[in-house]
Amino acid sequence: RQVIDEPAGDWTVPPPFPAFDAIDSRSFGAFLWRVFGEGRRANPFAIDAVSRPLLASSGCPHRCVFCSSNPGWRDVGRKPYRVVPLSVLEDWLVLIRGIGGRKIVFLDDVANLRPDFDGVLDILERLDLKAEFPNGLRADCLEPRQIDRLAERISLLSLSMETANPRHLKERVGKAMDPAAVEAAVQAAASAGLPSMVHYIIGFPWETPTNVQGTLSKAWDLYERFGAIPAVQYATQP
């Protein structure tokens, strides 16, 4: 497989347009409808026949202990992170819309790390495209006004708290984020009428039963107060 070994930052030569022209769009839409439209499978992000996947950035500069982004980075100490320039992204979205796409499913590791995330929302609004961010957005990079804009574009705001313990989140998990940022984001989402889902991880090697209970209690609290759906995962080790 190809290994990306370039420094972080914008592509100096933009990546090629995804090979959507090689796909029978009608058949792909029919496939998506068969998989998701009949209602027999979980579909939290409302994938439908006019949904199309896309990467507007690659990699992630953060060093969360559980993450598999940029395989091999622990050996080389580098985590390349690059974004598709806004001008190129808009061209891509115009082309995707021209071949039948109406909802863009961004598969970025964390799409709102880019400082021009407002520009991404501008493009979606200009082209009247819906969107989803299944891998989640970083809560401490989200402003209430952006959540208000997202409420018009997405069906579910996906966020990650991992653990309710601020010290563990910063020092041991390596996410360098305050759990309070997630609470503020789900509160803003609830005010905007936007459903939310928060990811948690329990069972880290250093955790005590009290730590785990603290995370589960926070998950229940955010669900009761703001309707934030808890998505609980278990920490595993190779």
C-alpha positions in Angstrom: 0.0 0.0 0.0 1.0 3.6 -0.4 2.5 5.3 2.6 2.0 9.0 3.0 5.3 10.5 4.2 4.9 14.2 3.8 4.9 17.1 6.2 1.6 18.5 7.6 -0.2 21.3 5.8 -2.0 22.0 2.6 -1.3 19.9 -0.5 1.0 21.8 -2.7 -0.4 19.8 -5.6 -4.1 19.1 -4.8 -5.1 15.4 -4.7 -7.1 14.0 -7.6 -10.9 14.2 -7.7 -12.4 11.0 -6.3 -13.3 8.5 -9.0 -17.0 9.0 -8.8 -17.1 9.1 -12.6 -16.1 5.4 -12.6 -19.2 4.5 -10.6 -22.7 4.0 -11.9 -24.4 6.7 -9.8 -27.9 5.2 -10.2 -26.8 1.7 -9.2 -24.8 3.1 -6.2 -27.8 5.1 -5.0 -30.0 2.0 -5.4 -27.5 0.0 -3.3 -27.5 2.6 -0.6 -31.3 2.5 -0.5 -31.3 -1.3 -0.2 -28.8 -1.2 2.6 -30.2 1.8 4.6 -33.6 2.8 3.2 -35.6 -0.2 4.4 -35.0 0.6 8.0 -33.7 -2.8 9.1 -30.2 -1.5 9.9 -29.0 1.2 12.2 -28.6 4.4 10.3 -27.9 7.2 12.8 -26.5 9.5 10.1 -29.5 9.1 7.8 -27.5 7.8 4.8 -29.7 7.7 1.8 -29.6 7.2 -2.0 -28.1 10.6 -2.7 -25.3 10.4 0.0 -21.7 10.4 -1.2 -18.5 9.9 0.8 -15.7 12.4 0.7 -12.4 13.2 2.5 -11.7 17.0 2.9 -8.7 16.3 5.0 -6.4 13.4 5.8 -4.8 12.4 9.1 -5.0 14.1 12.5 -2.2 15.9 14.4 -3.4 14.8 17.9 -2.0 11.8 19.7 -4.9 10.1 21.5 -3.7 6.8 22.9 -6.5 4.7 21.4 -6.4 6.2 17.8 -5.3 4.2 14.7 -5.0 7.3 12.5 -1.6 7.5 10.6 -0.4 3.9 11.3 3.2 3.8 12.2 3.4 7.3 13.6 4.7 6.0 17.0 7.8 4.8 15.3 8.5 8.0 13.3 7.0 10.5 15.7 5.0 12.3 12.9 1.4 12.5 12.2 0.8 14.1 8.8 -2.3 16.2 8.6 -3.4 17.9 5.3 -6.5 19.6 4.1 -8.0 20.0 0.7 -7.9 23.7 -0.2 -11.4 25.3 -0.1 -11.2 26.2 -3.8 -10.5 22.6 -4.7 -13.2 21.3 -2.3 -15.8 23.6 -3.8 -15.0 22.3 -7.3 -15.3 18.7 -6.0 -18.7 19.4 -4.4 -20.0 21.1 -7.6 -19.0 17.9 -9.5 -20.5 15.6 -7.0 -23.8 17.6 -7.0 -23.7 17.4 -10.8 -23.7 13.6 -10.7 -26.6 13.3 -8.2 -25.0 13.8 -4.8 -27.1 15.8 -2.3 -25.6 14.8 1.0 -21.8 14.7 1.6 -20.6 12.2 4.2 -17.3 13.6 5.4 -15.0 10.8 6.5 -12.3 13.0 7.9 -10.8 12.0 11.2 -11.9 15.3 12.6 -13.2 17.7 10.0 -13.4 20.9 12.0 -9.7 21.0 13.0 -9.1 23.1 9.9 -9.2 26.8 10.7 -11.3 27.5 7.6 -14.2 25.2 8.7 -16.5 28.1 8.4 -15.5 28.2 4.7 -16.6 24.5 4.4 -20.0 25.4 5.8 -20.2 28.4 3.4 -19.7 26.0 0.4 -22.3 23.6 1.7 -24.8 26.4 2.0 -24.1 27.9 -1.4 -24.6 24.5 -3.0 -27.5 23.6 -0.8 -25.9 20.3 0.2 -26.6 18.3 3.3 -23.7 16.8 5.2 -22.8 14.3 7.9 -19.6 13.9 10.0 -19.7 10.3 11.3 -16.2 10.4 12.8 -17.2 13.3 14.9 -16.2 16.9 15.4 -13.9 18.2 18.0 -16.0 20.0 20.7 -13.4 22.5 21.7 -13.2 23.7 18.1 -16.9 24.3 17.7 -18.6 27.6 18.4 -22.3 27.9 19.1 -22.8 29.9 15.9 -21.3 27.0 13.9 -23.6 24.5 15.7 -26.5 26.7 14.6 -25.3 26.5 11.0 -24.8 22.7 11.3 -28.4 22.3 12.5 -29.5 23.3 9.0 -27.1 20.8 7.3 -26.7 17.6 9.4 -29.0 15.1 11.1 -26.8 14.2 14.1 -23.9 16.0 15.8 -21.3 13.4 16.8 -18.8 14.3 19.5 -16.3 12.5 21.7 -15.6 12.9 25.4 -13.8 9.5 25.9 -13.6 10.0 29.7 -15.3 12.4 32.1 -12.0 12.8 34.0 -10.3 16.0 32.8 -6.8 14.9 34.0 -7.0 11.5 32.4 -8.3 13.0 29.2 -5.4 15.4 29.0 -2.5 13.4 30.4 -3.2 9.8 29.8 -5.6 9.7 26.9 -3.7 12.5 25.2 -6.7 14.2 23.8 -5.8 17.6 25.4 -9.4 18.6 25.7 -11.6 19.6 28.6 -14.8 17.4 28.9 -16.7 20.6 29.7 -16.3 21.5 26.0 -18.5 18.5 25.1 -21.1 19.5 27.6 -21.2 23.0 26.2 -21.5 21.7 22.6 -24.4 19.3 23.4 -26.2 22.1 25.3 -25.8 24.4 22.2 -27.0 21.6 20.0 -30.1 21.0 22.1 -30.9 24.7 22.0 -30.6 24.6 18.2 -32.8 21.5 17.9 -30.0 19.4 16.7 -29.7 15.8 18.0 -26.3 14.8 19.4 -24.4 11.7 20.2 -21.3 11.5 22.5 -18.7 8.7 22.4 -17.2 7.4 25.6 -14.5 4.8 26.3 -14.4 2.8 29.5 -11.9 0.3 30.8 -8.6 2.0 30.2 -5.8 0.1 32.0 -5.3 2.8 34.6 -9.0 3.3 35.4 -10.6 2.3 38.7 -14.3 1.3 39.0 -14.9 4.9 40.4 -13.4 6.4 37.2 -15.6 4.2 35.0 -18.7 5.0 37.0 -17.9 8.7 36.7 -17.9 8.5 32.9 -21.1 6.5 32.8 -22.7 8.9 35.2 -21.7 11.8 33.0 -23.1 10.0 29.9 -26.4 9.5 31.6 -26.5 13.1 32.8 -25.9 14.5 29.3 -28.6 12.2 28.0 -31.2 13.2 30.6 -30.5 17.0 30.3 -29.8 17.4 26.6 -30.8 14.1 24.9 -27.2 13.4 23.9 -27.2 9.7 22.9 -24.4 7.8 24.7 -22.1 5.6 22.5 -20.0 3.6 25.0 -17.0 1.6 23.8 -14.6 -0.6 25.6 -10.8 0.0 25.6 -8.9 -2.9 24.2 -5.2 -3.6 23.9 -3.4 -5.6 21.1 
